[in-house]
Amino acid sequence: MTIGWHFDNTYSKLSNKFKEEIKPTPVHDPELVIINNELAKSLNLDFSKIDKKKLAEIFSGNSLPEGTNTIAQAYAGHQFGHFTMLGDGRAILLGEHLTNKNNRYDIQFKGSGRTSFSRSGDGRAALGPMLREYIISEAIHSLNIPTTRSLAVVKTGEKVVRENLLQGAILTRVASSHLRVGTFQYIAATQNLDELNTLVDYTINRHYPEIRSSKTKAIDLLNLVMEKQCQLVINWMRVGFIHGVMNTDNMAISGETIDYGPCAFMDEYNPKTVFSSIDKFGRYAFSNQPPITKWNLARFAECLIPLIDKNEDSAIKTASELIDNFQNIFEEKWLNMMRDKLGLFGNDKNDKILIKNLLNWMKNNKADYTNTFCHLMGIETNNEIYKDDNFKNWIDEWEKRSKLNNSSKEEQINLMKKTNPIVIPRNHKVEEALTDADKGSLKKINELLKVLCNPYFDQENIREFQQPAQGINKKYQTFCGT
């Protein structure tokens, strides 16, 4: 085989505190469902000379590539605020693949069988949730938001038991790493300072080598992770994405979006929007994502206290001041992001009022979040709602502000087009595609993926992908897949 795998596994060389060495559980009758050739190319992998049967063997774990060193990673997590010792209960890391440019990527199976971290779980995954992760992670990538990506999905030929019997599947996930806030929580809970130092050094070498020689590594790491996570949640808010399960084990130290469980995109604007069936109290609602990011970062800071300062009181004071600054960083970034969405250059003291007035109008009138900005860019959405007098009055204020830009209308629209997607993964279109895939047809998934790979361009024949679901009274819900 000339696929091009080049494994160089550093995480598996850490002590057994960090992981369990384990093989994927073989599956009965693997069948390739989908493979991401565009991602493969960027990884310097070539599957063109490998038949589908062999690819199914590889991506099910039945036939592991040479150089892998399979492990399940240990981590903890605050799940809906409650601390739990966790770990990869249904995922196995094959190893770290190096590209020709020496970029390092984790290659991980999701749904590959039980591990010592599985607790009462079966270690398996169902086809629908794995294809959902494939679709949404690729959409997020095309929206220019940092994310883990999906390389392949295979059916296992076995059933998994959820509310019903479902088709089993395994997803191959690609990430710059799977280091999480929960990884630090796990090691911090052991109260082994040497292991904590090892994890900090490993993380810095892997993601933030610019602070390798710093005398204040822990503080610098906290600042860098906070910056990355703040920018990530700003991007989610920009496109109306709701992660759905922002537990600390789902916050990647790299700043990538990770773990697409009950995720979805907001149609009509409502800051309290929740889709996840398990989020009964709206902890991870759309507007709660920034404060939850801050909360998660505070849990990360707690792990680093012993390394920030030998004096615990001083360390807590330093960490608290850093975390408290999150709100200032977020508000400035959010305001600039919203200015971009409206094509506003420079600053004006009334910008925040202008933006809030638009959002309040959208909420009160149940306006579609994505399509409202499309309308402002001159893209026809065929919605009578934009003839509302209050909206017209807002437009007048917006145009007055736009004249302060010292830029042309063309420059304003170009800024907006870089910021506002024309298409997003509409929830009903995702569900339609997943339903057909469960019946054996990938036609709708392939059509959806084709549209979503160019979300900022007004493509032909995409009107059906722009419209929210019509005439559906039942509240849309998503599920975590376990």
Secondary structure, DSSP 8 states (H G I E B T S, - for coil): ------B--SGGGS-GGGEEE------SS-EEEEE-HHHHHHTT---TTS-HHHHHHHHHTSS--TT---EEE--EEEETTEEEE---SSEEEEEEEE-TT--EEEEEEESB---TT-TT--SBEEHHHHHHHHHHHHHHHHTT--B-EEEEEEEEEEEEESSSEEEEEEEEEEES---BHHHHHHHHHHT-HHHHHHHHHHHHHHH-GGGTT-S-HHHHHHHHHHHHHHHHHHHHHHHTEE-S---GGG-BTTS-B---SS-EE-SB--TT---BTT-TT-TT-GGGHHHHHHHHHHHHHHHHHHHH-SSHHHHHHHHHHHHHTHHHHHHHHHHHHHHHHTT--S--TTHHHHHHHHHHHHHHTT-BHHHHHHHHTT-----GGGG-HHHHHHHHHHHHHHGGG-S-HHHHHHHHHHHS-S----HHHHHHHHHHHHTT--HHHHHHHHHHTSTTS--TT-HHHHS---S--S---B----
